[in-house]
Amino acid sequence: MRFPWQSCTTPLRRLGRGDYVAAAELMAQAPVETVLMRGWLDHLPPTPSGQHFVGYFSDDGALQAVCWNGANIIPWGFTAESRAALAHYFSRARVYANSLVGAAEQVLPLWELVRSDFHAPREVRAHQLSMVWQGESASVVSADSQVRIADPREFDVVFPASAAMFLEEVGYDPRERGGFYAKRVRALISQGFTFVRMGRDVRGHQRVEFKADVGAFAGGVAQIQGVWVTPELRGRGLAAPAMVAVAQQIRRRFGVTVHLYVNDFNLPAVRTYEKAGFTVVGEYATVLL
C-alpha cells in the first residue's frame, strides 16, 4: 500500500516489519539516545492505533534515519536533507504526539522546521543532561537499604505519588484525562519497574517517601523516569542514596546501562544524580506540545 504523501522514489517512507532489523541495527549504534523509540520497536503491538515508524533511506536502500510517530515524536539519525523530508511528512501526515523528545541535536532542529504546523508549545526544554550511572565506585553516598521494588498491592499508595510527580513535571494532573495514566502506573508496578521507599505520615498512614520508575527499557539500556520525593522530606539528602539503590538493583537484575535525563536548570536534581554516581554523556531536549 502506498500512502498519499509517499511516491515510488521518495527516500522517506513508513516502515514495515520487514524494516525492523535494519532499524534495530541503526538504533544499536546509539542505544542511550534511542532507548525511548527502541522500546516501541521491540514491543510494538500488531495494530498500534496508527502510531508508526518513518525511515529515511539512501539511494542504495540503506536505512539512514528513523523517527517514531506516536505519543512522542522521537527522531534519530537525521541530517539537514533528511530532516527537511521528515518535516514535510509531518506537515501532511496525522500526528499523535504530545511532545518531541530525544537527542537535542535531533529534536531542536526538527522543531524549528515543524513549529509552524503546531500550536505554541507549552514548554521547550532545550538543555536536558543525559546521564549514565558509572557504578558504586562513582557514588559519594551509600545505597539506601530501604528502597525496594513496589508491590502490586501498594498501587493505591503509589499512584497518588506518581500523579503528584507527573503534575510537577508536566504541568497537569493526569487523573483528569481518563484512566490511561493509572494503567501505565499499574503496568510499571506489575513489571517490577517501580522502586519505592515507604514510610508513615504524621497520622501514621503509609506513604511513599521516594519513588522512581524504569520508564523505558530496550537495547541494553534502562532509563529511569518519574523520580519523586515527598515534599516534606526534600532537602534532607534522601534522594541520592535512594538513586544509588535503584541503579544498583537495576544493574544487578538486568546487567544493563542505567540512564536518565534531567533539566540542566534543575540544579538540586543534577547534584543529586552526580552524588549517586551519574555522569553526563550527552544532551536531550523535550518540546511539550
Residue pairs with C-beta under 8 A, 6 or more apart in sequence:
2 8
3 13
3 14
3 93
4 92
5 88
5 89
5 92
5 93
6 12
6 13
6 14
10 85
11 56
11 57
11 58
11 59
11 82
11 85
12 54
12 55
12 56
12 57
12 82
12 85
12 86
12 89
13 54
13 55
13 57
14 52
14 53
14 54
14 55
15 23
15 52
15 53
15 54
15 55
15 66
19 53
19 55
19 63
20 41
22 55
22 62
22 63
23 41
23 53
23 55
23 63
23 66
24 38
24 41
24 42
24 219
26 63
26 64
26 65
26 66
26 76
26 77
27 34
27 37
27 38
27 41
27 66
27 76
27 219
28 219
30 76
30 103
31 38
31 219
31 220
31 221
31 257
32 130
32 132
32 221
32 257
32 259
32 281
32 282
33 76
33 102
33 103
33 106
33 130
33 282
34 74
34 76
34 102
34 219
35 216
35 217
35 218
35 219
35 221
35 223
35 259
36 68
36 72
36 74
36 101
36 102
36 216
36 223
37 53
37 66
37 67
37 68
37 74
37 76
37 102
38 218
38 219
38 221
39 216
39 217
39 218
40 48
40 51
40 53
40 68
40 70
41 53
41 218
42 218
42 219
43 218
48 70
49 96
50 94
50 96
51 68
51 69
51 70
51 71
51 96
52 68
52 69
52 70
53 66
53 67
53 68
53 69
54 66
54 67
54 69
54 86
54 89
55 63
55 64
55 65
55 66
55 67
56 63
56 64
56 65
56 66
56 77
56 78
56 82
56 85
56 86
57 63
57 64
58 64
64 77
64 79
64 82
65 75
65 76
65 77
65 78
65 79
65 82
65 86
66 75
66 76
66 77
67 73
67 74
67 75
67 76
67 78
67 86
68 74
69 90
69 93
69 95
69 96
69 97
70 96
70 97
71 96
71 97
71 98
71 99
72 97
72 98
72 99
72 100
72 101
73 90
73 95
73 97
73 99
73 100
73 101
73 110
74 100
74 101
74 102
75 83
75 86
75 100
75 102
75 106
75 107
75 110
76 102
76 103
76 106
77 106
78 86
78 106
78 109
78 110
80 109
83 109
83 110
83 113
84 113
86 110
87 110
87 113
87 114
90 114
90 117
91 114
91 117
95 118
97 289
98 288
98 289
99 286
99 287
99 288
99 289
100 107
100 110
100 111
100 285
100 286
100 287
100 289
101 107
101 284
101 285
101 286
101 287
102 284
102 285
103 130
103 282
103 283
103 284
103 285
104 126
104 127
104 128
104 282
104 283
104 284
104 285
105 283
107 284
107 285
107 286
107 287
108 126
108 285
111 124
111 287
115 121
118 289
119 289
121 287
121 288
121 289
122 171
122 288
122 289
123 171
123 286
123 287
123 288
124 285
124 286
124 287
124 288
125 263
125 285
125 286
125 287
125 288
126 285
127 263
127 264
127 265
127 283
127 285
128 261
128 262
128 263
128 264
128 283
128 284
128 285
128 286
129 261
129 262
129 263
129 264
129 270
129 280
129 283
129 284
130 259
130 261
130 280
130 281
130 282
130 283
130 284
131 259
131 260
131 261
131 262
131 273
131 278
131 279
131 280
131 281
132 257
132 258
132 259
132 278
132 279
132 281
133 247
133 251
133 257
133 258
133 259
133 276
133 277
133 278
134 277
134 278
134 279
135 251
135 277
136 143
136 244
136 248
136 277
137 277
138 277
138 278
138 279
139 240
139 244
139 275
139 276
139 277
140 240
140 275
140 277
141 237
141 240
141 241
141 244
141 275
141 276
142 241
142 244
143 241
143 244
143 245
143 248
144 197
144 210
144 238
144 241
144 242
144 244
144 245
145 245
146 197
146 198
147 195
147 196
147 197
147 210
147 241
147 242
147 245
147 246
147 249
148 195
148 196
148 197
148 249
149 192
149 194
149 195
149 196
149 249
150 158
150 189
150 194
150 195
150 196
150 211
151 189
152 186
152 189
152 190
154 189
154 196
154 198
155 185
155 186
155 189
157 198
157 206
157 207
157 208
158 185
158 189
158 194
158 196
158 208
158 211
159 182
159 185
159 186
160 208
161 196
161 207
161 208
161 211
161 228
161 230
162 181
162 185
162 194
162 211
162 213
162 226
162 228
163 173
163 174
163 175
163 181
164 228
165 211
165 226
165 227
165 228
166 173
166 174
166 181
166 226
167 173
167 174
168 228
169 226
170 288
171 288
174 180
174 181
175 181
175 182
185 194
188 194
188 213
188 214
188 215
191 214
193 213
193 214
193 215
193 217
194 211
194 212
194 213
194 214
195 211
195 212
195 213
195 242
195 245
195 246
195 249
196 208
196 209
196 210
196 211
197 208
197 209
197 210
197 211
197 238
197 242
198 206
198 207
198 208
198 209
199 206
199 207
199 208
199 209
200 206
200 207
201 207
207 230
208 228
208 230
209 229
209 230
209 233
209 238
210 228
210 229
210 230
210 233
210 238
210 239
210 242
211 226
211 227
211 228
212 224
212 225
212 226
212 227
212 228
212 242
212 243
212 246
213 224
213 225
213 226
214 222
214 223
214 224
214 225
214 250
215 223
215 224
215 225
215 226
216 222
216 223
216 225
217 223
217 254
217 256
220 256
220 257
221 256
221 257
221 258
221 259
222 250
222 254
222 256
222 257
222 258
222 259
223 259
223 260
223 261
224 243
224 246
224 247
224 250
224 258
224 259
224 260
225 260
227 239
227 243
227 260
227 269
229 238
229 239
229 242
235 268
239 269
239 272
239 276
240 272
240 273
240 275
240 276
241 276
243 272
243 273
243 276
243 278
244 276
244 277
247 258
247 276
247 277
247 278
250 256
250 258
251 258
260 273
260 278
261 284
262 269
262 270
262 273
263 269
264 270
